[in-house]
């Protein structure tokens, strides 16, 4: 039971606020030394048993070295750099203005514009915090000005900002590809249709509520939103450059021309070209983006190193065998396993970040999924869709914090919480549809 105690100790420390990377590494160190050096008693001196316990970690340098050599993970800093550069080009502002011109005269048009911009930002930057903050600063005041319901406005922004977790190029999918041992390019391809269905469902919901109640999301006055040919041209000029970058990055992967890591490098160069087109390029911007990339990448990889130590000790102490035995004895076999895993990830997402779930929970359960013959691409997309929900679920959904930080004084935290609830329900419904009808989305389900 040492592995199980270890898991819940780490979870408890995360909930009380200990830093993620040091929690995983520290818990692994304490339980590893105990299980190897002290679990069978202490016949010799304390120092001898302590040194014996440390012997469990003799192979850690080789594990760390293999992580540093992993070319798949090289795509993470490159895509982060691409996203940060695009964040500094006023891309979100120009896209929102362009979409507002095209859809503002429709009931719920501003919310629809926000969803479409969220999808474009997801496919070009993939940075959830940047997307939510940008749309919160630019789009939220405009929606409130034209009489939008606070709950609909805030919920739309939070949900749209999290699309970067499922729409490629997604950092979550890159990490999942490495953890599950599947090609990242295959995960990217598989995520396109679920992402489109999710965006379409968001838009359908906005149209439904806005036409059911005209006061929830009124159209912008026609005199203030006259669509002229030059305005359409201006809108296209704002949309085409990022769209071209998306096609260049994802198209090169889907066509088999480049690996995700190579296309990430192309995306970084493309982002610099776009910043020059938008007249935002400078060495200062590049330096700031590089420093921010290093910080975020260091955070991700430090967590990964701690998680590697945690996983090693968890396996050594028999925790993996215990979990495997429990999962395989569930009623319903494959269905019981899948339902429990999805429910567990959903609940954990209320309290801890997707990075911790990906690095700790997934390595424990994915070997069982392989034993049950589950299509690993399908399994990865289900997990990614589930993890996206973790950004929206109160009380610790990061998208909620990001928006609250930039929202006008009249917007209360409870408005945001209530606003995201319908979108959480939509995400769960789409997740359930992927589980129930895998063939529709191109998966083999339990036949993989």
N, C-alpha and C positions, 0 to 999 in steps of 0.2 A: 504493500500500500504506500510505500515511500513516494513513488512517482505521483500518485493521486494527491497526497499531502502537498507535494511540491507544486503541483498545478494550482491548487486552491490558495496556497501561500502567495504565489506570484499574482494571482487574480486579486487577492485582498490588498496586496501592496500597491497594485495599480489603482485600485478604487480609492485608496486613501491619499494618492497623489505622488507616489515615488516615481522618479524618472524611469521611463520604459526600459531603455537599454541596460541601465544599471540594475534594474529589478531582475530581468532575465538572467544576466550574468551573475549577479550576486546570489540569487536563489540557487542557481545551478552549482555555484562554487560551494556553498554551505551544504547542500544536500549531497553533492557528489563526494565531498571529503568525508561526510558522515557515513554514507553508504559503503564507501570503499575502505575507510580506515577505522571506523568506530562502531559500525552496526553489529559486529560479532563480539563486542566486548573490548576491553583495553588491558591486555596482559602486559604489554611493554609500557614504556613511558608515553606521555602525551605527544611529545615531539615526533617519536617514531611513527605513531599512528597518523599524525597529521601529515607527515611526509608520504606515508603510504597512501593516504587519501588523495593527495595532490597527484599521485601517479596516474590517476584516472584521466587526467587532462594532458598526458604526454602527447597525444595525437592532435591536440587542438591547433598547434601551428600549421600542420598539414591541411587541416580543414579550412583554416583562415586563408592559407595560400591558394587553395582551390577556389574559394569564393572570389578572391582578387583576380584570378585568371579567367573567370567566367565572362565570356564575351557577350552573352545575352544581357547580363546586368549592366554592361557598359552603356546600353541604350537609356538607362534611367537618367544619368546626369545630362546626356545629350538632349533628351526630350524636355527635361526640366529647364535647361538653358534656353531651348527654343521657346518654351512657354513664357519664361520671364522676359525675354526680349520682346515678344509680341505684346506682353502686358504693358510694356513701357512705350508702345507705339500709338497709344490711344485707339487701338483696334476696336475695343468694345464700344467706346463712345461713338465711333463712326458707324459701326454696324447697327447700333441701336437707333441712331438718327435715320439711317437708311431704311431700316425695317419699319420704323414709326411712320415714315413717309408713305410706304406701300400699304400698310395695314391699319393705320390709325383711324380711318373712317368707318371701320367695321366694329360692331359691338365686341368688346374684348380684344380689339385689335392690338392695343399696347401690350397686353399680356401674351398674345400670340407672338408678337414681335420679340418679346423677351425670351420666350421658349425657343424660337428659331435662332436667335443670337446665342443663347446658351448652348444649343447644339453645334453651331459653328465654332464657338470658342472651345467647346469640348474637343472637337476634331482638330483644332489648330493649336490650342495651348494645353488643355487638359489639367489646368491648375484650378482646383475647386475654390480655394480661398480668393484668388484673384478674380475669378468669374463672378462670384457672389458679391464681393465688395464693389466691383465695377458696376454691376447692374443695380446694386443697392444705392450707389451714389447717383447714378445717372437716371435709371428707369423709375425707381420708387417714387421720388418727388413728382415726376411727371404724371404717373398713374394716380397718385393722391390728389394732385391738382385738378384732374379731370373727373374726380368723384369716384374712383375705384374703391371697392371695399378693401379695408386694410388687410383682412385675412386672405383674400384672393391675391392681392398684390404681393404680400410677403411670401405666401406659399409658393406662388409662381416663380419668384426670384430664387428662393432656396432650392426648389426642385430642379429648375433649369441649370443652376450653378453646379449641381452634382452630376450632371450628365457626363462629365469628363471621366467618371469612374467606370462607365460601361462603353462609351463611344470611343473607339480607338483614334489616336494612339494613347492608350490608358496605362498609367504606371501600375495600377492594380493588375491589369492583364499581363504585363511584363513579369511582375513578381510571381503571379500565379503560374505563368508558363514555366518559370524556373522551378518552383516548388513542386508542381505536378508532373514535371518532366515531359511537357508537350511543347510543340513549336509555337512560339509567340505569334508568328504570322497566321497560323491556323486559328488561334484564339481571336486575333483581330478580325479575320474574315467572319468567324462565327458570331461575333458581337454586333455586326452591322445591322442585321435584321431585327434582333431584339431592341437595339437602340432606336431604330426607326419606328418600331411599334410603340415604344415607350413615349417618344416625342409626339407621335400621332395621337396617343391616348391622352397626353397632357392637353393638346390642342382641342380635342373632342370635348374634354371636361370643361375647359374654359368657354367654348362655344355653347355648351349645354347650359351652364349656370348663367352666362350673360344673356342668353335669349330667354331663359326661364324667368329671369328677373332683370329688367332693363336698367335698374339702379345699381346693380352690382358692378358692372363694367361698361359704362356708357361709351358710345363712340365719340371721337373728337369732333368738334364742330367743323362742318365742311369748309367754312370760310378760312379756318386756320389750318386746314390740311388739304388744300387744293393740289391734286396730283397733276403736275405739268410734265411735259416730255423731258425738260431739263432736269427736273427733280428725279425722275426715273433713271435718267442717265447717271446722275450723281449717286443715286442709290446703288446702281450696278457697279460703279467705280469703287464703291466701298466694299461690295460683296465679292467681286471677282478676284482681287489679289489673294485674300486668305483662302478662298475656294481653290484657287490654283495651287497654293501651297499644300492644302489638304490632299488634292488629287495627286500631286507630285510625291508626297510622303507615303500615303496609303497605296496609291496606284503602283508604286515601285515594289511594295511588299506583295500585294495581291498578284501582280504580274510575274513574280518570281525573279525580278531584275535585281533586287537588293534584299538583304536581310534586314530585320528590324533595327539592328545596330547601325548598319550602313545608311538606312533611310533616316534614322534619327540625326546622323551627321549632316545629311542633305537638308533636313528640316532646320537644323541650327543655322546653316548657311542661308537657307531661304528666309528665315526670320530676320537675319541681318539685312538681306536685300530689301525685305518689306519695310524694315525700320528706315532704310535710306529713302525708299519711295514715299513714305509718310513724313520724311524730313525730321526724323527723330533720332537718327544715328549719330553717335558720338563715342569717343573712347571712354568717356565717363560712364555712359550707359552700358557699354560692354563690360567694363570693370565691375560695375555694381551687379550686373547680371551674373558674372562669373563668380563673384563672392557669394551671392545668394545661392547659386547652384551648388557651390562647395558646402555651404552650411546644410542645405537640405539633403544633399547626397551623403554627407558625413553622418547625419542623423539616421537616415535609412540604413546605411551599412553598419553603423554601430549597433542598431537594434538587431540587424541580421546576425552579427557576431555573437551577441548575447543570446539570441534565439538558437543559434547553432549549438552553443554550450548547453543550453536548456534541453534541447531535443536529444543530445547525446546522453545526458544524465538520465532523462526521463526513460529512454530506451533501456539503458543499462540497469536501472532499478526495477524493470519489469512493468512499468506503467503502460507501455505500448501493448503488451500482451493482454493486460487486464482490460484495456479499452476495446481491443479486438474481440476478446471473448464476450464482452457485454454487448457490443454492436451486432455480432453475428448471432446472438441468442434473442434478439428482439423479435416480437411478433410481426409478421408481414415480411420478414427477411429484407429484400432489397428496398421495398417501399417503406418499411419501418425504419431502416437505416437512413434513407434519404430524407424522410420527414423529420426525424430527430435531429439530423445534422443541420438542415435548413432552419429549424426552429431554434436550435442552440446558437447558431451564428446570428440569427435575428435578435435574440435576447442579449447575447454578448455585445452586439452593436449598440445597445442602449447605453452601455457603460464604458467600453474601451474602443480604441481606434482600429481601423481596418488593418494597419500594419501589424499590430500585435496579433490579431486574429489570423492573418495570413501566415505569419512566421511561426506561430505556436500551435494553433488548433489544426490548421490544414495538414501539416506534416504528420500529425497523429492519425488523421482519419483517411487520408488519400490511399494508403496501402490497402485499407479495407474496401474502399470503392473499387480498386483494381481487382481484388479477389472476387468481388461480386459481379465483375464483368460490366461495370458501368462505363459508358462512353466518357472518357476523361475531358474531352473538349466540352461536351454538354455539362459535365460536373463543374468545370471551371467557369463557364458562363453563369450557371446557377449561383455559384459562390460570389462572382463579381456583382451580379444583380442584387444579391442579398447584402453585400458589403456597401453598395451604394446607398441602401436604405439607412445604414448606420450614420450617415452624415445628416440625416433628417430627424432621427428619432430623439425626442426629449428624454432625459434632461441634458445629455452631453453631445448632442449632434453638432458637429463643428460648423456646419452651414448656418445654424441658428445663431451661434455666437458671432460669426462673421457679419451677418446681416444686422444683428442688434447693435453692433459696434458702429455702424455707419447710418443707421435708420434715424429719421427725424424724431424729435422729442415726443411727438404725439403717438408714436407707434410703441406699444407695450410688448413686453416679452410674451404675454399670453396671446396677443394677436398673432405673433409669429408661430407659436406652438399650435394654435387652432388652425392657422392657415396651412400648415404642412400636412395635417392629418389626412385630407382627401388624397394628396399626392402620395403619401405613404401607402394608403389603401390601393391606389393605382399600381404602384410598384409591386406590392404583394400580389395583386391580381395578375400582373404580367408574369411575375415569377411563377405563380401557380400554373399559368397557361403553358409556360416553357416546360414545367414538370409534366403536365398532363398530355401535352401534344408536342413532343419533341420532334416528330417527323415534319410538322409544319415549319419549324425553324431550321430544318436540315440536319437534325441530330439522329443518332441511332438509339438513344436512350439506354436501356438496359442491354442492348445488343452489342455494345461496344467492347 
